[in-house]
Amino acid sequence: MQTIFREYDIRGIFDKELNEQSVKLIGYFLGQKIKAIGEYVSIGYDARTHSPQLSDWLTSGFNKAGVKVLNMGLVATPINYFSNYQTFEGITPSASVMITGSHNPPEYNGFKITLDHAPFFGDMIYALGDEIIANQEMQIEDNIEATIIDVKNRYIDYMVKEFAHLKGLEQKIILDCGNGVAGVAIIDICEKLELNFESMYTTPDGTFPNHHPDPSEEKNLVDIKAKLEGDFDLGFAYDGDADRIAVLTKKHNIKGDELALLFSKDMTNPTIIGEVKCSQVMYDEINKIGTAIMYKTGHSNLKVKIRETGADLAAEVSGHIFFNDRYFGYDDALYATFRVLELIKHGMDLNKEIEALPKTYSTEEIKVKTTEQEKFPLIDKVKTLLQNPPSNFPLIKEIIDVDGVRVIFEDGWGLVRASNTTPVIVTRFESTDEGHAKLYEQQLNALIQEAKRQL
């Protein structure tokens, strides 16, 4: 059971790791933490076929702990987060739990937890797991008593009011909801804003019959790209729980770090946080007009860093965009959609902006298989080897170890970090010269192999 308690959330296979006993215990022992700060928790769930069952089991655990449940039903993850900032007939939730498998295969599910407006993650999740494992025999009866709350329509009304100035925008837009939960809200918002849009795969279906809901994978964008070959100007695609976005023009698939840079240009003296996988171009260009901060990968880490720094925005390459400027500081792909449209309303040509950026050659994420036990010691060994690299190793200008190790070379960089969610080492490489990008990849991969041999 220990494997389901991860760095950023709780995640596992339904009815195997996430079964009636384990989920009720999660509700009960998490409920003990919530009781220390309040008495209400709001629960929402995604389109997966087993999400309602998990909601019932979790509710039973919360009721056993004496925590009162506010049930919002089928919603997107950002709508679940939104509930933490709302009051319902005098009641403000002290915590929320989103039941979602995000972009994992259909048999997976999990819980994203917020306590007192902050992510519940890392050591807190691991400690919760230890407590549950120590009490596996505890029995909890069924009790699905809950108060139904309508967060979805309140969220829709908020968005329509916030973006009323976009009414009647003429650009033709295509939305790919991927049979996740984006469609439960964004269609209504677009209709109320009288946007010129069409949508595809809007019906929530946890079997994902059309394509897998992960817009960071090019193979899942085939259908929306085909639409953009026609008369659509702009496309938006969402992951299963609508906290990640892909933005596509006829010419470009605009990554999360590129989006962060575009958004920064519409802000005054912006402070922007990027993860360690973001392009150096993003950091350099933002530093010309504001302040760029490099930090750890992971939605929980970035939300915490936003609160700590008061930054305007944070971004991951994969499409998590966190607006603190005029918003609440969490990742919301639906909100990000309208901020992109706002850029266009303000006269920005997305294609021209992307094409004006310094040219770089970069790899996608390259994953090196390892084990849960070895991945972090392997990174430590790589750091040690970098202190005295081989004689033919490219000249190192700087080593950044905020998350794994990002090695800055003369005209590029290479990243080696341990995934917090899977037993792999993640690498990425970038340079202003294609040959140098390949050289950095070869040399750092050779160092990883040497580190493996020495472990």
N, C-alpha and C positions, 0 to 999 in steps of 0.2 A: 504493500500500500504506500510505502514511503515515496515511491516514484511520482505519485500524483501531486505532491506538494512541491511546486516549482518556484523559481525566483520571482516571477511576476503574477502568478495566478495558480489555481488548482486545476489540473487538467488530466483526463484519463478516458478510458473506454467505458461506455455505458454498460451497466450490469456486470462488469468485470471489476475494475477498480472502483468505479462510481456506481455502487450498488446501494440497496436500501439501507443497509447497516452503516456503511461508511458515510453516506450523505446525511443521514439523520444525526450522526455524531458530529459531522462538520457543522450542521446547524446549531446543535446544542453547545459545543465548545466555543464556536465563534460568537454565539449568543451571549456567553459569559463575558467576552471582551466588549461587546456592544453595551451590555448593561452597565458597564463602568462609566459610560459617557451619556447614555440615554436609554429610551425604551422602545424606539420604533426603528424598523428596518424596512426598506423598500426592495422588492424583488421584481425583476423582469426577466424575460427569456427570449431566445432567438428561435429560428424556424426549425431547428432539429426535431425530429419526430419524438424524441424522448425528453425534450426540455420540460414539458408540462409535468411529467412524472417526477423529474428531479425537483421541480418547484414544490410539489406536494411533500416530498421527503424532507426537503430543506425546511419547509414551513413547520413540519412536525417537530423537528429539532429545535427551531426557534421558540415555538410555543412551550416546549418542555423547559427551555431556559428562562421562560417568562418574558421573552421579547415579543412585542406585537408586530405583526406582519402587515405591510401595505403592499398589495399585489397589483402591479400595473400590466400584467399579461405580456403579450407579444410586442416587443419594442426593439429598437436598435440600441446598441450599447451606449452611444452618447445620450440617448433619451433617458436611459437608466441613470447615467451620471447627472443629468439635468435635474432629476428628482431630488438630489441632495441640496439643491438651492431653492426648493419650492416649499410652500406651506399649504397643507390640505386641511381645511376646517380647523385651523389652529395647531395642526400637527406638522412638525418639521422632522423628517427622518434624520437619525443620527448616523445611519450607515445605509449602504445599498449593496446588493449582490446582483450581478448580471450573470445569468446562466447562458453560457455560450461556448461553442467549440471554435469560434472565430473562423479561420480558414482551414482547419484540420479536416481530415476525411470524415464522412457522415457518422461513423460509429463513435467518434470522439465527442466529448462535451466537457464543460468545466465551469469555473466560477471566477469572475473578476470582482474584487471586493474593494469597497471604499469605506473608510471609517473617518468621521469628522472631517470630510472633504479631502482626505489624503488617501493615497493608495495603501492598502494592506498587503505588504509584499516582503520578500527577502527573509530575514531572520524571524519576522513575525509569522510568516506562513510555515516556516520549518518548525518553529516551536509549537504551533497549532497542530501540525502533523504528529509531533512526538507525543503530545497530550492525547490525541485521538488513538494512536497506536497503543498507548498504555492503558486505554479503557475500551478496548475492542469488544468486550463482552457486555457492555452496558446496553440495556434494551430500552427503546423509546417507542411509545405507542403512537398510532396514527392520530394526528390532530391537525387538520388543514384549515382551521379557522383563520380568516384573514379579512382585511378591509380592502375592497376594490378601489383603486384610484385611477383617474384618467390623466396620465402624464403626457401621453402622446398628443392630444389636442392642445394642451397648454403649450407644448413645445412648438407645434405647428403655428399657433397664434404668435408666439414669440418671434419665430423666424420671419413670418410674413410682415410683422411690424418692423423688425430690425432691418429688413431688406426691401422695404416699400419703394425705395428709390430705384429699384431694378424693374419695376412694373413695365411690361411691354418691351423689354429688351429684344432687339430684332434678330440677334444671332440665332441660328438654328442649332439646337442642342440634342444630342442623343445620350440617354442614360442607360447603363447596363447594371441592373440590380442583382444579377447573378442568382436569382431565386433565394437571396438572403432577406434580411429585414429592412434594407434601405427603402424599399418600395412602400412600406407602411406609413411613411411620413413624407418622403421627398416629392411624391406625385402630387399630393394635396398642396404642398407649399408652392410648387411650380405652377399649378393651375391657378391658385389664388394670386400669384404674382403675374399671371397672364403671359408666361414665357412661351417662346416658340420652341416647343420640345416634343420629342417622342421618347418612349421608354421600351425597354425589352426585359424579359425575364423578371417581371415585377412581383409575381405571385410567390410568397414565401413557401418554399418546399425543401425540407431538410435532406431530401435525397439528391438535390442539385442535378436535375435531369439534363440541363443544357451544357453547363461547363462548371468546373470547380471554382468556388468563389474566392480566388486569390489573384487580385489584379497585378501583383508584382511579377507574375509568371506570364511571359509573352504569349504562350499557347492559349491562355484564357482570355486573350484580347482579340482573338481572330474575328469574332462576330462584330464587335464594335468597330474594329478597323475597316471591315467591309462596308459598314454603314457610312464611315467617314470618307470612303471613296466616292460616295454620292454627294448629295447637296447639304450635308451637315457640316457645320463649321467647327464644332467642338464636341468632345465626348468625355463622359465621366463614368468610371467603373468603380464598383465598391466590393469590399470583401464581405464575408458572411454576416458579420455583425455591425458593419457600416462605421467602423472607426478607422479604416484605411481607404485611401482614394488613389485612383489613377486618373490623370488628366491628359487627354490626347487631342492634338490638333490634326489637321490633315498631314502635317509634316513631322510632328514630334510626339513622343511619349515622354511627358515632362515628369521627371523623378522628384521625390520628396525634397531633396536638397536644392534642386533648381526652383521648385515652388517657393521654398523659404526665401530664396534670393529675390524672386519676383515680388513676393509679399513685402519684403523689407523696403523695396523701392517706393512703396505707397505709404510708408510710415516716416515720421520725423525722428531722427536720431535713434534708430531701432536698436534694441538688444535682442539678439537671436541666438538660440542654443541649437547646436547640431550634435548628432552622435558621431562617434569616431569613424564611421563608415562614409561620412559625407565628403564630397569633393573639396579639395583645397581651394578650388575656384570659388566655392560658396563662401568660405571663410575670408579669403582675400578681398572679394568684392564687397561683402557686407562691412568689413573693417574700413572701407573707404568712406562709408556713409554713417556708420554706427559702430556697434560692438558685437563681435561674434565670439561665442563661448563653445569650446569643445567639451563634450561630456559622454557619459556611458550610454550604450545602447539600451533600449528597453522602455516601454511606455511608462512604467512606474517610476523609473529613475528620472526621466525627463519631467514628469509632473512634479516630482519633489524638487528638482533643480529650478523649475519655474517659480515655485513658491519661495524658494530660498533667495533667488536673485531678482524677482519681479520682472523677468524678461517679458518681452512682448509676444514672443512666439518660440516654439521649439519644433524640430522636424527630424524625422527618420527618412532615410532613402526609400524605405518600403512604402511610404505614403501615410504614416501617422503624422498628422499636423495638429499641433496644440496651440490654439490661439488664447493668449492672455490679454491681448489688445482687444478691448470691447467685448470680451467673453470670459469664460470661467477657468481657462488654463488646462482643459483636458482635450484629448484627441477626438475630433468630430469630423468625419468625412462629409457629412451633409452640410454642416456649417462652412467647411472649407470650399465646397462647391460654389456657394454664393459669394464668398470672398474672391474666388477666381473671376466670377461674372462681374464683380465690382471693379476689378482691375480693368476689364474690357470697357465697362461703363466709363471709367476714368481716362480712357483713350489708349491703354497699353496694347501694343501688338505683340502677342505672346511669341509668335514665331521669330520676329525681328529681335526680341530681347534674348531669346535662346541662341540665335545664330550669331549675336554680337559677343557672346562670351568667349574667353580664351579657349582655344581648341586643346582638348586633352584626350588621351587614350586611356580608357579604364576598363577593368574587367567587371563582370558581375560578381556576386559572392561565390567564391570557390570553397567547397566544404571538404575537409579532410577528416575521414572517419577515425574515431578513437573510442575511448570508454569514459563513462561518467567518473570513474576513479582516477583516470590518467589525465583528463583534459586540462585541469588547472595546474598540476605539477608540470605538464608539458609546456605551458606558457611560461612558467617560472624558469624552466630549463632554457627556453629560447632567449629569455631576457639575459640569463647568465652568459650564454654563448655570444650574444651581441656585444658584451663588454670587451671581448677579444675575438673579433670575427676573423675568418680566413683572409689571407693576404690578397686574394682576388675579389673580395667582397666590395661592392660599391661604397663610395665614401658616405659615411653617415654624418648628417648635419645635426640631427636632434632625435631623441627617443622620447615619445609621449606614452606614459603608461597609465592613463586614466581608466582605460578599459582594454585589457590585453596589452599589446604593444604596437604602436604606430611608429614606423621608422621613416623619418624624413630624410630623403636623399637630395642630391643637387637639383634635380628637376622632376621630382615626384615623390611618391611615398608607397609604402606597403604596410598592410595591417594584418596582424595575426592575433586572434582573440578566441577564447573559448565561448561557445554558445551556452547561455544559461538555461536553455530549454531542451537541448538534444545533445547526444554524445558525439559532437563534432567540433573541430577547430574551423573557424571561419576566416578566410583570407580575402583580401581585396587589394588591387594594385592600380596606381594611376601615375601617368607621366605626360609631359608635353611632347614626348618622343615615344612612338610606338615600340621601337626596339628596346628602349630603356625600360618601358613598362614590362616587357617580356623578361628582360634581364632581372629586374627586381623580383618578379614572380619566381624565376628559376632559382635565384640565390636564396631567397627566404624559404622556399620549399625545401631546398637542400638542407638548410639550417633546421627546419622542422624534423626532417628525417634523421638528422644527427642527434637532435634532442630525444627522439623516440629511442634511438639506439642506446643512449646514455641513461635512460630511465630504468 
